[in-house]
Amino acid sequence: MANWQDGEATLRVGTVAVPLEVAASYRARTRGLLGRDGIAGAMLLTPAASVHTFRMRFAIDVAYLDRNLCVLAVVTMAPGRLGLPRPRSRHVLEAAAGAMACWGLRPGTAVRVDRS
């Protein structure tokens, strides 16, 4: 998707469909998951190459995606951490800790984003 905009979408991981919030504006990316107690589904930050979990209330899974939405790496981050930037990362996907393993998301997996 070339023209990213804030809003709702669906993340497709193989046959799994996950509710997705897209944060494409500076304001939405800065706010991210701060102040929330959890997330039903996932959040896509774009463009992004790294994230932090300062002032977060829960641990998250973080997937770094390249320009073709292929997963480069998946890590779990506890609150109060600073993630290292990934050189080829163009997008970052965030979800509650453990969710990505349930979806089968791992390095090399290609995902798709369908706008609502």
Rosetta blueprint (number, residue, H / E / L):
1 M L
2 A L
3 N L
4 W L
5 Q L
6 D L
7 G E
8 E E
9 A E
10 T E
11 L E
12 R E
13 V E
14 G L
15 T L
16 V E
17 A E
18 V E
19 P E
20 L E
21 E E
22 V E
23 A E
24 A L
25 S L
26 Y H
27 R H
28 A H
29 R H
30 T H
31 R H
32 G L
33 L L
34 L L
35 G L
36 R L
37 D L
38 G L
39 I L
40 A L
41 G L
42 A E
43 M E
44 L E
45 L E
46 T L
47 P L
48 A L
49 A L
50 S L
51 V L
52 H E
53 T L
54 F L
55 R L
56 M L
57 R L
58 F L
59 A L
60 I E
61 D E
62 V E
63 A E
64 Y E
65 L E
66 D L
67 R L
68 N L
69 L L
70 C E
71 V E
72 L E
73 A E
74 V E
75 V E
76 T E
77 M E
78 A L
79 P L
80 G L
81 R L
82 L E
83 G L
84 L L
85 P L
86 R L
87 P L
88 R L
89 S L
90 R L
91 H E
92 V E
93 L E
94 E E
95 A E
96 A E
97 A L
98 G L
99 A H
100 M H
101 A H
102 C H
103 W H
104 G L
105 L L
106 R L
107 P L
108 G L
109 T L
110 A E
111 V L
112 R E
113 V E
114 D E
115 R E
116 S L
